[in-house]
Amino acid sequence: MDVAQQSKRRVLIRTLMRTTTPEHLNYGGLLQAWALQQAVRGLGYECATDESRPDVPIRPRSRLLARTVVKAAPPALVPMKFARNQLEAELNERLLRFGLQNLERVRVFGRDGRLDEDALDDFDAWVVGSDQVWRSDYGDVLSYLLDFLPKSFAGPRVAYAASFGSAEPSEESAALSRSAGEAARRLTAVSVREDSGIDVTRELWGVKAERVLDPTLLLYPHDYSERLSIETPEAARGAVVSYVLDPDQRKRAFTEDLANGLGLESYQMLPPPPRSYAAFVADRERYLRPSVEAWIGAIANADCVLTDSFHGCAFAILFSRPFLVVPNHQRGLARFESLLQLVGLTDRFIGEGDVSRQMRRPIDWGQVRASLEADRLRSMEFLGSALNSPSRL
């Protein structure tokens, strides 16, 4: 009998998403956490996402003090550098609402960073991933290798679509990762999001890994439309939708050239940042970031998408929308390259010349969907098998 059918076993997922620090929330992080919960439940398990970390207090005193001062002082007197975290948290108000309403969450580590021993008994299997959980400047790599689990824990310890964030991890990340080899070798099944991660896990830890899909691509378009209340901003419908994480003049010019060349309106997914906390308070609706549901709807109903975001690219592919990717070297290209190679769309990196002509290059969406489906089935097979895998003890 399948393990999941014996007693509705519980799976704990550890990823980077944390509603306790709303200033750091982002669309991709929330959606990969939600999608992985959906995929695990689809296999017959119960699950929750751990949003705690041993290396970061839930609410540092400095943050509480800053929040108190920002809320108490007249907005015009609050310096931007003092209000930055509070401002980011308020800008992400709609993202936080999505996390609170749609994700089952637990905390394995307490406010002091200590492990809650009782929580260990609540789960029969542990999964780390997806996202850049093995990137040292993003979090405590050892805890994302489940080093805190006792050696006596006999259930599955799975890495699903984990990422180092780069084909060549930084020296600091590599050094830390080498010291984590023992914990890595206790994982019962290992998968990575990028092709390059296969080589890195082998070279650093002597661990065999396979590449799988980002959790957001395990689902179908109808899964999002049926399980979430998707909204479409009217200005995004049939427009050139620009979802750019690191805006600059060059990317703004690309968006303008696309709109002019295609004879379409453009829609900037992310509002401009307010000049001051007072400016935000005076016109909150202008600056609040769109809800997760509106983010999906804008991409799904765009004429085309321009993005430097991995998940912007992933959702354009999922919803069969023409797109161009502006390479984002700072955030890493390996994940883009793996996904675009998989679906045969490496020509969607923006190049020199007429961007509107590049955008209108034909895409064989039937072939794209077929490639995605084959990898989706293989990735789900990995996840299902991994959650039934025995301990390596």
Secondary structure, DSSP 8 states (H G I E B T S, - for coil): --HHHHH--EEEEE-S--TTSGGG--HHHHHHHHHHHHHHHHTT-EEEEE--BTTB-SS-HHHHHHHHHHHHS-GGGS-HHHHHHHHHHHHTHHHHHHHHHH--EE-SB-TTS-B-HHHHTT-SEEEE-SBSTT-TTTS-GGGGGTTTS-TT--S-EEEEEE--SSSS--HHHHHHHHHTHHHHHT-SEEEESSHHHHHHHHHHH----EE---GGGTS-HHHHHHHS-----GGGTTSEEEE-SS--HHHHHHHHHHHHHHT--EEESS----SSHHHHHHTHHHHS---HHHHHHHHHT-SEEEES-HHHHHHHHHTT--EEE---GGG-SHHHHHHHHHTT-GGGB--SS-HHHHHTS---HHHHHHHHHHHHHHHHHHHHHHTT-----
